[in-house]
Amino acid sequence: MNRQVKLSKGRTVSEIIAARIVQEAKILLKLTNWHIAEISFALGFVEPSHFNLFFKKHANTSPTDYRKVI
């Protein structure tokens, strides 16, 4: 399945899922005043630190810095 998705979309399933999670995180950071921990739990992360690392990896900034800029 992963091979077929990569052929048709140009990205792996994992990359598509990660992009969607980052998109949802950006929306929540922009439109809510939830703490970063609340957002991380809402997106299925067990530890807020895992969410922070994930967000930094995919958005090239921390969730806190992203929120400050917007």
mmCIF file as Biopython writes it, N, C-alpha, C and O atoms, coordinates in Angstrom:
data_model
#
loop_
_atom_site.group_PDB
_atom_site.id
_atom_site.type_symbol
_atom_site.label_atom_id
_atom_site.label_alt_id
_atom_site.label_comp_id
_atom_site.label_asym_id
_atom_site.label_entity_id
_atom_site.label_seq_id
_atom_site.pdbx_PDB_ins_code
_atom_site.Cartn_x
_atom_site.Cartn_y
_atom_site.Cartn_z
_atom_site.occupancy
_atom_site.B_iso_or_equiv
_atom_site.auth_seq_id
_atom_site.auth_asym_id
_atom_site.pdbx_PDB_model_num
ATOM 1   N N  . MET A ? 1  ? 0.824  -1.182 0.000  1.0 0.0 1  A 1 
ATOM 2   C CA . MET A ? 1  ? 0.000  0.000  0.000  1.0 0.0 1  A 1 
ATOM 3   C C  . MET A ? 1  ? 0.874  1.253  0.000  1.0 0.0 1  A 1 
ATOM 4   O O  . MET A ? 1  ? 0.617  2.199  -0.745 1.0 0.0 1  A 1 
ATOM 5   N N  . ASN A ? 2  ? 1.903  1.249  0.839  1.0 0.0 2  A 1 
ATOM 6   C CA . ASN A ? 2  ? 2.775  2.411  0.932  1.0 0.0 2  A 1 
ATOM 7   C C  . ASN A ? 2  ? 3.408  2.722  -0.423 1.0 0.0 2  A 1 
ATOM 8   O O  . ASN A ? 2  ? 3.547  3.886  -0.798 1.0 0.0 2  A 1 
ATOM 9   N N  . ARG A ? 3  ? 3.786  1.686  -1.144 1.0 0.0 3  A 1 
ATOM 10  C CA . ARG A ? 3  ? 4.407  1.861  -2.457 1.0 0.0 3  A 1 
ATOM 11  C C  . ARG A ? 3  ? 3.426  2.509  -3.435 1.0 0.0 3  A 1 
ATOM 12  O O  . ARG A ? 3  ? 3.798  3.406  -4.193 1.0 0.0 3  A 1 
ATOM 13  N N  . GLN A ? 4  ? 2.188  2.056  -3.414 1.0 0.0 4  A 1 
ATOM 14  C CA . GLN A ? 4  ? 1.172  2.604  -4.317 1.0 0.0 4  A 1 
ATOM 15  C C  . GLN A ? 4  ? 0.862  4.069  -3.996 1.0 0.0 4  A 1 
ATOM 16  O O  . GLN A ? 4  ? 0.702  4.892  -4.897 1.0 0.0 4  A 1 
ATOM 17  N N  . VAL A ? 5  ? 0.781  4.376  -2.713 1.0 0.0 5  A 1 
ATOM 18  C CA . VAL A ? 5  ? 0.519  5.761  -2.308 1.0 0.0 5  A 1 
ATOM 19  C C  . VAL A ? 5  ? 1.681  6.642  -2.739 1.0 0.0 5  A 1 
ATOM 20  O O  . VAL A ? 5  ? 1.469  7.744  -3.244 1.0 0.0 5  A 1 
ATOM 21  N N  . LYS A ? 6  ? 2.910  6.165  -2.543 1.0 0.0 6  A 1 
ATOM 22  C CA . LYS A ? 6  ? 4.083  6.949  -2.921 1.0 0.0 6  A 1 
ATOM 23  C C  . LYS A ? 6  ? 4.101  7.190  -4.428 1.0 0.0 6  A 1 
ATOM 24  O O  . LYS A ? 6  ? 4.448  8.281  -4.880 1.0 0.0 6  A 1 
ATOM 25  N N  . LEU A ? 7  ? 3.730  6.182  -5.196 1.0 0.0 7  A 1 
ATOM 26  C CA . LEU A ? 7  ? 3.690  6.351  -6.652 1.0 0.0 7  A 1 
ATOM 27  C C  . LEU A ? 7  ? 2.642  7.373  -7.082 1.0 0.0 7  A 1 
ATOM 28  O O  . LEU A ? 7  ? 2.888  8.177  -7.981 1.0 0.0 7  A 1 
ATOM 29  N N  . SER A ? 8  ? 1.482  7.342  -6.446 1.0 0.0 8  A 1 
ATOM 30  C CA . SER A ? 8  ? 0.405  8.236  -6.867 1.0 0.0 8  A 1 
ATOM 31  C C  . SER A ? 8  ? 0.496  9.629  -6.251 1.0 0.0 8  A 1 
ATOM 32  O O  . SER A ? 8  ? 0.131  10.612 -6.896 1.0 0.0 8  A 1 
ATOM 33  N N  . LYS A ? 9  ? 0.973  9.724  -5.023 1.0 0.0 9  A 1 
ATOM 34  C CA . LYS A ? 9  ? 0.997  11.020 -4.329 1.0 0.0 9  A 1 
ATOM 35  C C  . LYS A ? 9  ? 2.391  11.632 -4.241 1.0 0.0 9  A 1 
ATOM 36  O O  . LYS A ? 9  ? 2.526  12.831 -3.993 1.0 0.0 9  A 1 
ATOM 37  N N  . GLY A ? 10 ? 3.431  10.819 -4.441 1.0 0.0 10 A 1 
ATOM 38  C CA . GLY A ? 10 ? 4.792  11.331 -4.343 1.0 0.0 10 A 1 
ATOM 39  C C  . GLY A ? 10 ? 5.312  11.424 -2.916 1.0 0.0 10 A 1 
ATOM 40  O O  . GLY A ? 10 ? 6.425  11.893 -2.679 1.0 0.0 10 A 1 
ATOM 41  N N  . ARG A ? 11 ? 4.502  10.974 -1.975 1.0 0.0 11 A 1 
ATOM 42  C CA . ARG A ? 11 ? 4.893  10.967 -0.554 1.0 0.0 11 A 1 
ATOM 43  C C  . ARG A ? 11 ? 4.433  9.663  0.062  1.0 0.0 11 A 1 
ATOM 44  O O  . ARG A ? 11 ? 3.494  9.026  -0.416 1.0 0.0 11 A 1 
ATOM 45  N N  . THR A ? 12 ? 5.117  9.273  1.140  1.0 0.0 12 A 1 
ATOM 46  C CA . THR A ? 12 ? 4.719  8.056  1.831  1.0 0.0 12 A 1 
ATOM 47  C C  . THR A ? 12 ? 3.507  8.337  2.711  1.0 0.0 12 A 1 
ATOM 48  O O  . THR A ? 12 ? 3.160  9.490  2.969  1.0 0.0 12 A 1 
ATOM 49  N N  . VAL A ? 13 ? 2.878  7.275  3.161  1.0 0.0 13 A 1 
ATOM 50  C CA . VAL A ? 13 ? 1.737  7.402  4.067  1.0 0.0 13 A 1 
ATOM 51  C C  . VAL A ? 13 ? 2.164  8.137  5.333  1.0 0.0 13 A 1 
ATOM 52  O O  . VAL A ? 13 ? 1.430  8.993  5.828  1.0 0.0 13 A 1 
ATOM 53  N N  . SER A ? 14 ? 3.327  7.817  5.855  1.0 0.0 14 A 1 
ATOM 54  C CA . SER A ? 14 ? 3.836  8.475  7.067  1.0 0.0 14 A 1 
ATOM 55  C C  . SER A ? 14 ? 4.012  9.971  6.851  1.0 0.0 14 A 1 
ATOM 56  O O  . SER A ? 14 ? 3.697  10.767 7.736  1.0 0.0 14 A 1 
ATOM 57  N N  . GLU A ? 15 ? 4.505  10.356 5.697  1.0 0.0 15 A 1 
ATOM 58  C CA . GLU A ? 15 ? 4.689  11.780 5.401  1.0 0.0 15 A 1 
ATOM 59  C C  . GLU A ? 15 ? 3.348  12.500 5.293  1.0 0.0 15 A 1 
ATOM 60  O O  . GLU A ? 15 ? 3.208  13.636 5.745  1.0 0.0 15 A 1 
ATOM 61  N N  . ILE A ? 16 ? 2.374  11.838 4.696  1.0 0.0 16 A 1 
ATOM 62  C CA . ILE A ? 16 ? 1.043  12.431 4.570  1.0 0.0 16 A 1 
ATOM 63  C C  . ILE A ? 16 ? 0.402  12.601 5.943  1.0 0.0 16 A 1 
ATOM 64  O O  . ILE A ? 16 ? -0.190 13.642 6.227  1.0 0.0 16 A 1 
ATOM 65  N N  . ILE A ? 17 ? 0.517  11.590 6.788  1.0 0.0 17 A 1 
ATOM 66  C CA . ILE A ? 17 ? -0.044 11.664 8.146  1.0 0.0 17 A 1 
ATOM 67  C C  . ILE A ? 17 ? 0.649  12.752 8.948  1.0 0.0 17 A 1 
ATOM 68  O O  . ILE A ? 17 ? -0.011 13.528 9.640  1.0 0.0 17 A 1 
ATOM 69  N N  . ALA A ? 18 ? 1.972  12.819 8.863  1.0 0.0 18 A 1 
ATOM 70  C CA . ALA A ? 18 ? 2.726  13.842 9.594  1.0 0.0 18 A 1 
ATOM 71  C C  . ALA A ? 18 ? 2.314  15.242 9.152  1.0 0.0 18 A 1 
ATOM 72  O O  . ALA A ? 18 ? 2.146  16.132 9.985  1.0 0.0 18 A 1 
ATOM 73  N N  . ALA A ? 19 ? 2.152  15.438 7.859  1.0 0.0 19 A 1 
ATOM 74  C CA . ALA A ? 19 ? 1.741  16.746 7.346  1.0 0.0 19 A 1 
ATOM 75  C C  . ALA A ? 19 ? 0.360  17.125 7.874  1.0 0.0 19 A 1 
ATOM 76  O O  . ALA A ? 19 ? 0.111  18.282 8.212  1.0 0.0 19 A 1 
ATOM 77  N N  . ARG A ? 20 ? -0.516 16.158 7.940  1.0 0.0 20 A 1 
ATOM 78  C CA . ARG A ? 20 ? -1.867 16.416 8.445  1.0 0.0 20 A 1 
ATOM 79  C C  . ARG A ? 20 ? -1.841 16.782 9.933  1.0 0.0 20 A 1 
ATOM 80  O O  . ARG A ? 20 ? -2.558 17.685 10.363 1.0 0.0 20 A 1 
ATOM 81  N N  . ILE A ? 21 ? -1.024 16.089 10.712 1.0 0.0 21 A 1 
ATOM 82  C CA . ILE A ? 21 ? -0.913 16.385 12.141 1.0 0.0 21 A 1 
ATOM 83  C C  . ILE A ? 21 ? -0.347 17.786 12.340 1.0 0.0 21 A 1 
ATOM 84  O O  . ILE A ? 21 ? -0.830 18.538 13.186 1.0 0.0 21 A 1 
ATOM 85  N N  . VAL A ? 22 ? 0.667  18.135 11.569 1.0 0.0 22 A 1 
ATOM 86  C CA . VAL A ? 22 ? 1.250  19.483 11.677 1.0 0.0 22 A 1 
ATOM 87  C C  . VAL A ? 22 ? 0.214  20.526 11.279 1.0 0.0 22 A 1 
ATOM 88  O O  . VAL A ? 22 ? 0.118  21.576 11.915 1.0 0.0 22 A 1 
ATOM 89  N N  . GLN A ? 23 ? -0.553 20.251 10.244 1.0 0.0 23 A 1 
ATOM 90  C CA . GLN A ? 23 ? -1.604 21.177 9.823  1.0 0.0 23 A 1 
ATOM 91  C C  . GLN A ? 23 ? -2.631 21.386 10.939 1.0 0.0 23 A 1 
ATOM 92  O O  . GLN A ? 23 ? -3.019 22.519 11.224 1.0 0.0 23 A 1 
ATOM 93  N N  . GLU A ? 24 ? -3.064 20.305 11.559 1.0 0.0 24 A 1 
ATOM 94  C CA . GLU A ? 24 ? -4.022 20.404 12.673 1.0 0.0 24 A 1 
ATOM 95  C C  . GLU A ? 24 ? -3.406 21.161 13.846 1.0 0.0 24 A 1 
ATOM 96  O O  . GLU A ? 24 ? -4.069 21.985 14.476 1.0 0.0 24 A 1 
ATOM 97  N N  . ALA A ? 25 ? -2.139 20.882 14.138 1.0 0.0 25 A 1 
ATOM 98  C CA . ALA A ? 25 ? -1.456 21.567 15.241 1.0 0.0 25 A 1 
ATOM 99  C C  . ALA A ? 25 ? -1.395 23.068 14.984 1.0 0.0 25 A 1 
ATOM 100 O O  . ALA A ? 25 ? -1.637 23.865 15.891 1.0 0.0 25 A 1 
ATOM 101 N N  . LYS A ? 26 ? -1.077 23.452 13.765 1.0 0.0 26 A 1 
ATOM 102 C CA . LYS A ? 26 ? -1.008 24.880 13.432 1.0 0.0 26 A 1 
ATOM 103 C C  . LYS A ? 26 ? -2.364 25.545 13.596 1.0 0.0 26 A 1 
ATOM 104 O O  . LYS A ? 26 ? -2.456 26.671 14.085 1.0 0.0 26 A 1 
ATOM 105 N N  . ILE A ? 27 ? -3.411 24.852 13.189 1.0 0.0 27 A 1 
ATOM 106 C CA . ILE A ? 27 ? -4.760 25.397 13.350 1.0 0.0 27 A 1 
ATOM 107 C C  . ILE A ? 27 ? -5.082 25.592 14.827 1.0 0.0 27 A 1 
ATOM 108 O O  . ILE A ? 27 ? -5.591 26.640 15.224 1.0 0.0 27 A 1 
ATOM 109 N N  . LEU A ? 28 ? -4.784 24.582 15.638 1.0 0.0 28 A 1 
ATOM 110 C CA . LEU A ? 28 ? -5.067 24.687 17.077 1.0 0.0 28 A 1 
ATOM 111 C C  . LEU A ? 28 ? -4.214 25.764 17.737 1.0 0.0 28 A 1 
ATOM 112 O O  . LEU A ? 28 ? -4.694 26.480 18.615 1.0 0.0 28 A 1 
ATOM 113 N N  . LEU A ? 29 ? -2.967 25.885 17.328 1.0 0.0 29 A 1 
ATOM 114 C CA . LEU A ? 29 ? -2.101 26.926 17.882 1.0 0.0 29 A 1 
ATOM 115 C C  . LEU A ? 29 ? -2.602 28.316 17.514 1.0 0.0 29 A 1 
ATOM 116 O O  . LEU A ? 29 ? -2.470 29.263 18.289 1.0 0.0 29 A 1 
ATOM 117 N N  . LYS A ? 30 ? -3.169 28.421 16.341 1.0 0.0 30 A 1 
ATOM 118 C CA . LYS A ? 30 ? -3.643 29.709 15.847 1.0 0.0 30 A 1 
ATOM 119 C C  . LYS A ? 30 ? -5.000 30.095 16.428 1.0 0.0 30 A 1 
ATOM 120 O O  . LYS A ? 30 ? -5.215 31.256 16.776 1.0 0.0 30 A 1 
ATOM 121 N N  . LEU A ? 31 ? -5.905 29.148 16.536 1.0 0.0 31 A 1 
ATOM 122 C CA . LEU A ? 31 ? -7.289 29.482 16.862 1.0 0.0 31 A 1 
ATOM 123 C C  . LEU A ? 31 ? -7.703 29.240 18.311 1.0 0.0 31 A 1 
ATOM 124 O O  . LEU A ? 31 ? -8.794 29.640 18.718 1.0 0.0 31 A 1 
ATOM 125 N N  . THR A ? 32 ? -6.845 28.592 19.089 1.0 0.0 32 A 1 
ATOM 126 C CA . THR A ? 32 ? -7.201 28.338 20.486 1.0 0.0 32 A 1 
ATOM 127 C C  . THR A ? 32 ? -6.152 28.958 21.404 1.0 0.0 32 A 1 
ATOM 128 O O  . THR A ? 32 ? -5.067 29.345 20.971 1.0 0.0 32 A 1 
ATOM 129 N N  . ASN A ? 33 ? -6.503 29.037 22.655 1.0 0.0 33 A 1 
ATOM 130 C CA . ASN A ? 33 ? -5.524 29.460 23.650 1.0 0.0 33 A 1 
ATOM 131 C C  . ASN A ? 33 ? -5.128 28.281 24.544 1.0 0.0 33 A 1 
ATOM 132 O O  . ASN A ? 33 ? -4.683 28.466 25.677 1.0 0.0 33 A 1 
ATOM 133 N N  . TRP A ? 34 ? -5.297 27.064 24.013 1.0 0.0 34 A 1 
ATOM 134 C CA . TRP A ? 34 ? -4.921 25.862 24.740 1.0 0.0 34 A 1 
ATOM 135 C C  . TRP A ? 34 ? -3.420 25.850 24.990 1.0 0.0 34 A 1 
ATOM 136 O O  . TRP A ? 34 ? -2.638 26.365 24.190 1.0 0.0 34 A 1 
ATOM 137 N N  . HIS A ? 35 ? -3.036 25.260 26.104 1.0 0.0 35 A 1 
ATOM 138 C CA . HIS A ? 35 ? -1.617 25.043 26.376 1.0 0.0 35 A 1 
ATOM 139 C C  . HIS A ? 35 ? -1.080 24.035 25.368 1.0 0.0 35 A 1 
ATOM 140 O O  . HIS A ? 35 ? -1.825 23.236 24.801 1.0 0.0 35 A 1 
ATOM 141 N N  . ILE A ? 36 ? 0.214  24.092 25.164 1.0 0.0 36 A 1 
ATOM 142 C CA . ILE A ? 36 ? 0.861  23.173 24.228 1.0 0.0 36 A 1 
ATOM 143 C C  . ILE A ? 36 ? 0.581  21.723 24.637 1.0 0.0 36 A 1 
ATOM 144 O O  . ILE A ? 36 ? 0.357  20.871 23.778 1.0 0.0 36 A 1 
ATOM 145 N N  . ALA A ? 37 ? 0.592  21.445 25.920 1.0 0.0 37 A 1 
ATOM 146 C CA . ALA A ? 37 ? 0.322  20.082 26.400 1.0 0.0 37 A 1 
ATOM 147 C C  . ALA A ? 37 ? -1.079 19.637 26.007 1.0 0.0 37 A 1 
ATOM 148 O O  . ALA A ? 37 ? -1.270 18.488 25.608 1.0 0.0 37 A 1 
ATOM 149 N N  . GLU A ? 38 ? -2.058 20.524 26.112 1.0 0.0 38 A 1 
ATOM 150 C CA . GLU A ? 38 ? -3.431 20.173 25.734 1.0 0.0 38 A 1 
ATOM 151 C C  . GLU A ? 38 ? -3.523 19.859 24.244 1.0 0.0 38 A 1 
ATOM 152 O O  . GLU A ? 38 ? -4.215 18.924 23.841 1.0 0.0 38 A 1 
ATOM 153 N N  . ILE A ? 39 ? -2.832 20.633 23.439 1.0 0.0 39 A 1 
ATOM 154 C CA . ILE A ? 39 ? -2.824 20.385 21.997 1.0 0.0 39 A 1 
ATOM 155 C C  . ILE A ? 39 ? -2.156 19.051 21.701 1.0 0.0 39 A 1 
ATOM 156 O O  . ILE A ? 39 ? -2.640 18.274 20.878 1.0 0.0 39 A 1 
ATOM 157 N N  . SER A ? 40 ? -1.041 18.790 22.376 1.0 0.0 40 A 1 
ATOM 158 C CA . SER A ? 40 ? -0.332 17.527 22.128 1.0 0.0 40 A 1 
ATOM 159 C C  . SER A ? 40 ? -1.205 16.327 22.486 1.0 0.0 40 A 1 
ATOM 160 O O  . SER A ? 40 ? -1.234 15.345 21.744 1.0 0.0 40 A 1 
ATOM 161 N N  . PHE A ? 41 ? -1.908 16.390 23.596 1.0 0.0 41 A 1 
ATOM 162 C CA . PHE A ? 41 ? -2.800 15.287 23.981 1.0 0.0 41 A 1 
ATOM 163 C C  . PHE A ? 41 ? -3.960 15.147 22.992 1.0 0.0 41 A 1 
ATOM 164 O O  . PHE A ? 41 ? -4.356 14.034 22.646 1.0 0.0 41 A 1 
ATOM 165 N N  . ALA A ? 42 ? -4.505 16.288 22.538 1.0 0.0 42 A 1 
ATOM 166 C CA . ALA A ? 42 ? -5.610 16.252 21.580 1.0 0.0 42 A 1 
ATOM 167 C C  . ALA A ? 42 ? -5.192 15.602 20.259 1.0 0.0 42 A 1 
ATOM 168 O O  . ALA A ? 42 ? -6.015 15.006 19.564 1.0 0.0 42 A 1 
ATOM 169 N N  . LEU A ? 43 ? -3.919 15.721 19.924 1.0 0.0 43 A 1 
ATOM 170 C CA . LEU A ? 43 ? -3.419 15.143 18.676 1.0 0.0 43 A 1 
ATOM 171 C C  . LEU A ? 43 ? -2.880 13.729 18.849 1.0 0.0 43 A 1 
ATOM 172 O O  . LEU A ? 43 ? -2.371 13.130 17.902 1.0 0.0 43 A 1 
ATOM 173 N N  . GLY A ? 44 ? -2.996 13.199 20.068 1.0 0.0 44 A 1 
ATOM 174 C CA . GLY A ? 44 ? -2.633 11.808 20.289 1.0 0.0 44 A 1 
ATOM 175 C C  . GLY A ? 44 ? -1.230 11.556 20.802 1.0 0.0 44 A 1 
ATOM 176 O O  . GLY A ? 44 ? -0.795 10.406 20.855 1.0 0.0 44 A 1 
ATOM 177 N N  . PHE A ? 45 ? -0.515 12.597 21.180 1.0 0.0 45 A 1 
ATOM 178 C CA . PHE A ? 45 ? 0.819  12.413 21.741 1.0 0.0 45 A 1 
ATOM 179 C C  . PHE A ? 45 ? 0.702  12.112 23.230 1.0 0.0 45 A 1 
ATOM 180 O O  . PHE A ? 45 ? -0.092 12.738 23.933 1.0 0.0 45 A 1 
ATOM 181 N N  . VAL A ? 46 ? 1.482  11.165 23.704 1.0 0.0 46 A 1 
ATOM 182 C CA . VAL A ? 46 ? 1.457  10.781 25.108 1.0 0.0 46 A 1 
ATOM 183 C C  . VAL A ? 46 ? 2.203  11.812 25.953 1.0 0.0 46 A 1 
ATOM 184 O O  . VAL A ? 46 ? 1.792  12.124 27.070 1.0 0.0 46 A 1 
ATOM 185 N N  . GLU A ? 47 ? 3.289  12.331 25.418 1.0 0.0 47 A 1 
ATOM 186 C CA . GLU A ? 47 ? 4.107  13.313 26.128 1.0 0.0 47 A 1 
ATOM 187 C C  . GLU A ? 47 ? 4.197  14.596 25.313 1.0 0.0 47 A 1 
ATOM 188 O O  . GLU A ? 47 ? 4.439  14.543 24.107 1.0 0.0 47 A 1 
ATOM 189 N N  . PRO A ? 48 ? 4.008  15.742 25.948 1.0 0.0 48 A 1 
ATOM 190 C CA . PRO A ? 48 ? 4.156  17.008 25.229 1.0 0.0 48 A 1 
ATOM 191 C C  . PRO A ? 48 ? 5.556  17.183 24.617 1.0 0.0 48 A 1 
ATOM 192 O O  . PRO A ? 48 ? 5.705  17.830 23.581 1.0 0.0 48 A 1 
ATOM 193 N N  . SER A ? 49 ? 6.562  16.612 25.251 1.0 0.0 49 A 1 
ATOM 194 C CA . SER A ? 49 ? 7.913  16.728 24.701 1.0 0.0 49 A 1 
ATOM 195 C C  . SER A ? 49 ? 8.028  16.021 23.355 1.0 0.0 49 A 1 
ATOM 196 O O  . SER A ? 49 ? 8.765  16.471 22.477 1.0 0.0 49 A 1 
ATOM 197 N N  . HIS A ? 50 ? 7.302  14.913 23.188 1.0 0.0 50 A 1 
ATOM 198 C CA . HIS A ? 50 ? 7.301  14.221 21.895 1.0 0.0 50 A 1 
ATOM 199 C C  . HIS A ? 50 ? 6.638  15.090 20.826 1.0 0.0 50 A 1 
ATOM 200 O O  . HIS A ? 50 ? 7.098  15.144 19.685 1.0 0.0 50 A 1 
ATOM 201 N N  . PHE A ? 51 ? 5.569  15.760 21.201 1.0 0.0 51 A 1 
ATOM 202 C CA . PHE A ? 51 ? 4.901  16.669 20.275 1.0 0.0 51 A 1 
ATOM 203 C C  . PHE A ? 51 ? 5.835  17.813 19.889 1.0 0.0 51 A 1 
ATOM 204 O O  . PHE A ? 51 ? 5.924  18.174 18.715 1.0 0.0 51 A 1 
ATOM 205 N N  . ASN A ? 52 ? 6.525  18.379 20.868 1.0 0.0 52 A 1 
ATOM 206 C CA . ASN A ? 52 ? 7.451  19.476 20.584 1.0 0.0 52 A 1 
ATOM 207 C C  . ASN A ? 52 ? 8.524  19.051 19.589 1.0 0.0 52 A 1 
ATOM 208 O O  . ASN A ? 52 ? 8.815  19.780 18.640 1.0 0.0 52 A 1 
ATOM 209 N N  . LEU A ? 53 ? 9.112  17.881 19.799 1.0 0.0 53 A 1 
ATOM 210 C CA . LEU A ? 53 ? 10.143 17.383 18.885 1.0 0.0 53 A 1 
ATOM 211 C C  . LEU A ? 53 ? 9.562  17.130 17.496 1.0 0.0 53 A 1 
ATOM 212 O O  . LEU A ? 53 ? 10.173 17.490 16.490 1.0 0.0 53 A 1 
ATOM 213 N N  . PHE A ? 54 ? 8.393  16.518 17.444 1.0 0.0 54 A 1 
ATOM 214 C CA . PHE A ? 54 ? 7.720  16.239 16.174 1.0 0.0 54 A 1 
ATOM 215 C C  . PHE A ? 54 ? 7.439  17.543 15.420 1.0 0.0 54 A 1 
ATOM 216 O O  . PHE A ? 54 ? 7.720  17.652 14.226 1.0 0.0 54 A 1 
ATOM 217 N N  . PHE A ? 55 ? 6.885  18.524 16.126 1.0 0.0 55 A 1 
ATOM 218 C CA . PHE A ? 55 ? 6.534  19.794 15.490 1.0 0.0 55 A 1 
ATOM 219 C C  . PHE A ? 55 ? 7.781  20.501 14.985 1.0 0.0 55 A 1 
ATOM 220 O O  . PHE A ? 55 ? 7.788  21.012 13.865 1.0 0.0 55 A 1 
ATOM 221 N N  . LYS A ? 56 ? 8.835  20.539 15.792 1.0 0.0 56 A 1 
ATOM 222 C CA . LYS A ? 56 ? 10.082 21.169 15.371 1.0 0.0 56 A 1 
ATOM 223 C C  . LYS A ? 56 ? 10.649 20.506 14.123 1.0 0.0 56 A 1 
ATOM 224 O O  . LYS A ? 56 ? 11.140 21.180 13.218 1.0 0.0 56 A 1 
ATOM 225 N N  . LYS A ? 57 ? 10.578 19.190 14.084 1.0 0.0 57 A 1 
ATOM 226 C CA . LYS A ? 57 ? 11.113 18.444 12.943 1.0 0.0 57 A 1 
ATOM 227 C C  . LYS A ? 57 ? 10.353 18.772 11.664 1.0 0.0 57 A 1 
ATOM 228 O O  . LYS A ? 57 ? 10.964 18.923 10.606 1.0 0.0 57 A 1 
ATOM 229 N N  . HIS A ? 58 ? 9.046  18.884 11.745 1.0 0.0 58 A 1 
ATOM 230 C CA . HIS A ? 58 ? 8.228  19.042 10.548 1.0 0.0 58 A 1 
ATOM 231 C C  . HIS A ? 58 ? 7.892  20.492 10.208 1.0 0.0 58 A 1 
ATOM 232 O O  . HIS A ? 58 ? 7.612  20.796 9.049  1.0 0.0 58 A 1 
ATOM 233 N N  . ALA A ? 59 ? 7.914  21.381 11.179 1.0 0.0 59 A 1 
ATOM 234 C CA . ALA A ? 59 ? 7.568  22.779 10.925 1.0 0.0 59 A 1 
ATOM 235 C C  . ALA A ? 59 ? 8.780  23.704 11.038 1.0 0.0 59 A 1 
ATOM 236 O O  . ALA A ? 59 ? 8.676  24.903 10.779 1.0 0.0 59 A 1 
ATOM 237 N N  . ASN A ? 60 ? 9.915  23.151 11.421 1.0 0.0 60 A 1 
ATOM 238 C CA . ASN A ? 60 ? 11.162 23.908 11.555 1.0 0.0 60 A 1 
ATOM 239 C C  . ASN A ? 60 ? 11.098 25.037 12.578 1.0 0.0 60 A 1 
ATOM 240 O O  . ASN A ? 60 ? 11.864 25.998 12.504 1.0 0.0 60 A 1 
ATOM 241 N N  . THR A ? 61 ? 10.197 24.914 13.513 1.0 0.0 61 A 1 
ATOM 242 C CA . THR A ? 61 ? 10.091 25.855 14.624 1.0 0.0 61 A 1 
ATOM 243 C C  . THR A ? 61 ? 9.356  25.160 15.760 1.0 0.0 61 A 1 
ATOM 244 O O  . THR A ? 61 ? 8.678  24.155 15.545 1.0 0.0 61 A 1 
ATOM 245 N N  . SER A ? 62 ? 9.490  25.685 16.941 1.0 0.0 62 A 1 
ATOM 246 C CA . SER A ? 62 ? 8.780  25.084 18.070 1.0 0.0 62 A 1 
ATOM 247 C C  . SER A ? 62 ? 7.326  25.555 18.067 1.0 0.0 62 A 1 
ATOM 248 O O  . SER A ? 62 ? 7.014  26.591 17.480 1.0 0.0 62 A 1 
ATOM 249 N N  . PRO A ? 63 ? 6.444  24.807 18.712 1.0 0.0 63 A 1 
ATOM 250 C CA . PRO A ? 63 ? 5.043  25.247 18.790 1.0 0.0 63 A 1 
ATOM 251 C C  . PRO A ? 63 ? 4.900  26.617 19.455 1.0 0.0 63 A 1 
ATOM 252 O O  . PRO A ? 63 ? 4.086  27.436 19.029 1.0 0.0 63 A 1 
ATOM 253 N N  . THR A ? 64 ? 5.682  26.859 20.482 1.0 0.0 64 A 1 
ATOM 254 C CA . THR A ? 64 ? 5.623  28.148 21.183 1.0 0.0 64 A 1 
ATOM 255 C C  . THR A ? 64 ? 6.053  29.282 20.271 1.0 0.0 64 A 1 
ATOM 256 O O  . THR A ? 64 ? 5.396  30.322 20.224 1.0 0.0 64 A 1 
ATOM 257 N N  . ASP A ? 65 ? 7.145  29.094 19.548 1.0 0.0 65 A 1 
ATOM 258 C CA . ASP A ? 65 ? 7.609  30.127 18.628 1.0 0.0 65 A 1 
ATOM 259 C C  . ASP A ? 65 ? 6.625  30.341 17.482 1.0 0.0 65 A 1 
ATOM 260 O O  . ASP A ? 65 ? 6.410  31.470 17.041 1.0 0.0 65 A 1 
ATOM 261 N N  . TYR A ? 66 ? 6.032  29.253 17.005 1.0 0.0 66 A 1 
ATOM 262 C CA . TYR A ? 66 ? 5.032  29.374 15.941 1.0 0.0 66 A 1 
ATOM 263 C C  . TYR A ? 66 ? 3.856  30.226 16.418 1.0 0.0 66 A 1 
ATOM 264 O O  . TYR A ? 66 ? 3.374  31.095 15.692 1.0 0.0 66 A 1 
ATOM 265 N N  . ARG A ? 67 ? 3.410  29.973 17.619 1.0 0.0 67 A 1 
ATOM 266 C CA . ARG A ? 67 ? 2.272  30.726 18.173 1.0 0.0 67 A 1 
ATOM 267 C C  . ARG A ? 67 ? 2.625  32.203 18.334 1.0 0.0 67 A 1 
ATOM 268 O O  . ARG A ? 67 ? 1.781  33.066 18.096 1.0 0.0 67 A 1 
ATOM 269 N N  . LYS A ? 68 ? 3.848  32.500 18.731 1.0 0.0 68 A 1 
ATOM 270 C CA . LYS A ? 68 ? 4.272  33.898 18.900 1.0 0.0 68 A 1 
ATOM 271 C C  . LYS A ? 68 ? 4.247  34.649 17.566 1.0 0.0 68 A 1 
ATOM 272 O O  . LYS A ? 68 ? 3.855  35.814 17.509 1.0 0.0 68 A 1 
ATOM 273 N N  . VAL A ? 69 ? 4.668  33.971 16.500 1.0 0.0 69 A 1 
ATOM 274 C CA . VAL A ? 69 ? 4.747  34.607 15.191 1.0 0.0 69 A 1 
ATOM 275 C C  . VAL A ? 69 ? 3.368  34.883 14.613 1.0 0.0 69 A 1 
ATOM 276 O O  . VAL A ? 69 ? 3.156  35.914 13.975 1.0 0.0 69 A 1 
ATOM 277 N N  . ILE A ? 70 ? 2.429  33.970 14.833 1.0 0.0 70 A 1 
ATOM 278 C CA . ILE A ? 70 ? 1.101  34.190 14.286 1.0 0.0 70 A 1 
ATOM 279 C C  . ILE A ? 70 ? 0.360  35.059 15.239 1.0 0.0 70 A 1 
ATOM 280 O O  . ILE A ? 70 ? -0.800 35.392 14.998 1.0 0.0 70 A 1 
#
